[in-house]
């Protein structure tokens, strides 16, 4: 059986002792990610900037595991306001996954109204699958 491997990348780090993602074989599962800017480590105050950054983090994550966005199978987002949030996601979603015949599954849930972030996510990828 393949051994589990922790995946980390520059520009994102958890406060708790957990990796940014983990893999067994070619299956990768991320931990929760936020819209923190990967270059500065700061969290922008507005939803649109956090959405841009979270897609940057997704790309960095899958590349750190040796894959590409084409390897992503499902993304789960949490948003303060899912109705508004889904609309905010769609532009970056279409840029990262331009082929409507080959997009990952996506689910959007609610974040607590007092959450410090406007958006968080986790995702599953099959690298080289």
C-alpha positions as CSV (number, residue, x, y, z in Angstrom):
1,X,0.0,0.0,0.0
2,X,1.2,3.5,-0.8
3,X,2.4,5.6,2.0
4,X,0.8,8.9,3.0
5,X,2.7,12.0,2.0
6,X,2.2,15.6,3.3
7,X,2.0,18.3,0.7
8,X,2.9,21.9,1.4
9,X,3.8,24.9,-0.7
10,X,5.1,28.4,-0.2
11,X,2.5,31.1,0.5
12,X,0.2,29.0,2.7
13,X,0.6,27.5,6.2
14,X,-1.8,26.3,8.8
15,X,-1.5,27.4,12.4
16,X,-2.2,23.8,13.6
17,X,0.2,20.9,13.0
18,X,-1.4,19.8,9.8
19,X,-0.2,19.8,6.2
20,X,-1.8,21.9,3.5
21,X,-2.8,18.6,1.7
22,X,-2.1,14.9,1.9
23,X,-1.7,12.2,-0.7
24,X,-1.8,8.4,-0.8
25,X,-0.9,7.1,-4.2
26,X,-2.3,9.5,-6.7
27,X,-5.2,10.7,-4.6
28,X,-4.8,14.1,-3.1
29,X,-7.0,15.8,-0.5
30,X,-6.4,19.4,0.6
31,X,-7.0,20.8,4.0
32,X,-9.1,23.9,4.3
33,X,-7.6,26.8,2.3
34,X,-8.5,30.5,2.4
35,X,-8.2,33.5,0.2
36,X,-5.0,34.6,1.8
37,X,-2.6,36.3,-0.8
38,X,0.1,33.7,-1.5
39,X,2.7,36.4,-2.1
40,X,2.2,38.5,1.0
41,X,0.4,36.1,3.4
42,X,-2.3,38.8,4.1
43,X,-6.0,38.4,3.9
44,X,-7.7,41.0,1.7
45,X,-10.9,42.4,3.2
46,X,-13.1,42.0,0.1
47,X,-14.7,38.9,-1.4
48,X,-13.5,39.3,-5.0
49,X,-9.8,39.5,-4.0
50,X,-10.2,36.5,-1.7
51,X,-11.8,34.5,-4.6
52,X,-8.9,35.4,-6.9
53,X,-6.4,34.3,-4.2
54,X,-8.2,31.1,-3.4
55,X,-7.9,30.0,-7.0
56,X,-4.2,30.9,-6.9
57,X,-3.9,28.7,-3.8
58,X,-5.7,25.8,-5.4
59,X,-3.3,25.9,-8.4
60,X,-0.3,26.1,-6.1
61,X,-1.6,23.1,-4.1
62,X,-2.2,20.8,-7.0
63,X,1.1,21.8,-8.6
64,X,2.9,21.1,-5.3
65,X,1.6,17.5,-5.6
66,X,2.9,17.2,-9.2
67,X,-0.4,17.8,-10.9
68,X,-2.4,20.5,-12.7
69,X,-5.9,21.9,-12.3
70,X,-7.0,19.2,-14.8
71,X,-6.4,16.6,-12.1
72,X,-9.0,18.2,-9.7
73,X,-12.1,16.1,-9.3
74,X,-14.2,18.1,-6.8
75,X,-14.0,21.5,-5.0
76,X,-16.1,22.3,-1.9
77,X,-16.4,26.0,-1.1
78,X,-17.7,27.7,2.0
79,X,-19.0,31.2,1.7
80,X,-20.6,33.8,4.0
81,X,-23.4,34.2,1.5
82,X,-23.6,31.2,-0.9
83,X,-26.0,32.9,-3.3
84,X,-23.6,35.9,-3.8
85,X,-20.6,33.7,-3.4
86,X,-21.5,31.4,-6.2
87,X,-21.6,34.3,-8.6
88,X,-18.3,35.6,-7.3
89,X,-16.7,32.2,-7.9
90,X,-18.0,31.7,-11.5
91,X,-15.5,34.0,-13.3
92,X,-12.3,32.5,-11.7
93,X,-13.9,29.0,-12.0
94,X,-14.4,29.4,-15.8
95,X,-10.8,30.7,-16.1
96,X,-9.3,27.7,-14.3
97,X,-11.7,25.2,-15.9
98,X,-12.6,26.7,-19.3
99,X,-13.9,23.5,-20.9
100,X,-17.6,23.0,-19.8
101,X,-17.3,19.3,-20.8
102,X,-14.4,18.8,-18.4
103,X,-15.0,20.6,-15.1
104,X,-14.7,19.3,-11.6
105,X,-17.8,18.9,-9.4
106,X,-18.4,21.8,-7.1
107,X,-20.4,22.4,-4.0
108,X,-21.0,25.6,-2.0
109,X,-21.9,25.7,1.7
110,X,-22.4,28.4,4.2
111,X,-19.7,29.9,6.4
112,X,-20.6,31.4,9.7
113,X,-21.5,35.1,9.4
114,X,-18.8,36.0,11.9
115,X,-16.1,34.0,10.1
116,X,-12.9,36.0,9.4
117,X,-12.9,34.9,5.7
118,X,-15.4,35.4,2.9
119,X,-14.5,32.1,1.3
120,X,-12.7,28.9,2.2
121,X,-12.4,25.6,0.3
122,X,-11.0,22.1,0.1
123,X,-10.6,19.9,-2.9
124,X,-9.9,16.4,-4.1
125,X,-7.6,15.6,-7.0
126,X,-6.4,12.5,-8.7
127,X,-2.9,13.3,-9.9
128,X,-2.1,11.8,-13.3
129,X,-5.3,9.8,-13.1
